Amino acid sequence: MKSALCSRFFILLPWILIVIIMLDVDPRRPAPQLTSRPYFSPHTVGCGGSRIPLRRGSLGRDAAERQKRNESRPPLQAEPRLPTIYAITPTYSRPVQKAELTRLANTFRQVAQLHWILVEDRATRSELVSSFLARAGLPNTHLHVPTPRRYKRPWLPRATEQRNAGLAWLRQRHQHQSAQPGVLFFADDDNTYSLELFQEMRTTRKVSVWPVGLVGGRRYERPLVKNGKVVGWYTGWREDRPFAIDMAGFAVSLQVILSNPKAVFKRRGSQPGMQESDFLKQITTVEELEPKANNCTKVLVWHTRTEKVNLANEPKYHLDTVNIEV
């Protein structure tokens, strides 16, 4: 009898619960609105499932403590700005000029924080170089200064006036302002540069040096280094020079240039191949040189002069009807 009653009770129990739930739901009651804002209960669950009310000021104190911790942390330091590399490039009109400048610009565009100072050997700016720089996509300064006719001799130093014009522009630019970290090097337009060289020279403190390939009648020339100091020169011409180095083989800190306003490339008394020594003697000593490129054992710049162009078949009279810039 009891077992029959129990079985009937358990059969009816689910239906009874369903009826109770349906009676408890009020269809006229509006559904609660959904919100993306988090819900914080005024109670927290304690041991045994009992609800413990939260104190009103606890959230405010937690926020204050978090703010206090944040204020005690040291402020984030801004990343130091990369020193600007100033590249002074003398250039002159010739059939391969645009080709040389294009190769150089393609390299410079891949170097961060570089300013190109291009100095033409002319009394006025040429249209070719002006339009080239307008499309180059590089921070640049376009200067021009002609070489006096009496100095245009094969046995005399070249590009002296152009390099000095670049130095004068740099000094004038930073004359009335604190100089930002910077490095200067002389980038002739017939050289080829590895991008690694710019990483090396950017840390120059005073004057840094490195090897140069395909120069002096040898595969390369370089400073000889012992215990991190320059002690001599591996060169194919006049080892007795104070600085037996190519123009492409050194960089100078901008601060050094500004601290030595009279340091320029000299015309009077200067000989071909001696311009580097004449200039560096004014700003540094051999003992102070900073060897780069793995203690001057890696070639990162090459003196790749473009082959002289053969224009023997260029017509003199029946020219093309279209004037194409080359």
Secondary structure, DSSP 8 states (H G I E B T S, - for coil): -HHHHHHHHHHHHHHHHHHHHHHH--TTS------SS----SEEE-GGG-EEE--TTHHHHHHHHHHHHHHHS----------EEEEEEEE---TTHHHHHHHHHHHHTTSSSEEEEEEESSSS--HHHHHHHHHH-S-EEEEE----GGG--TTS--SHHHHHHHHHHHHHHTTTS---SEEEEE--TT-EE-HHHHHHHTT-SSEEE--EEEETTEEEEEEEEETTEEEEEE-SS-TTSTT---GGGEEEEHHHHHH-TT-----TT--TT-HHHHHHTTT--GGG-EE-HHHHTS--EE---------TT--SSS--SS----
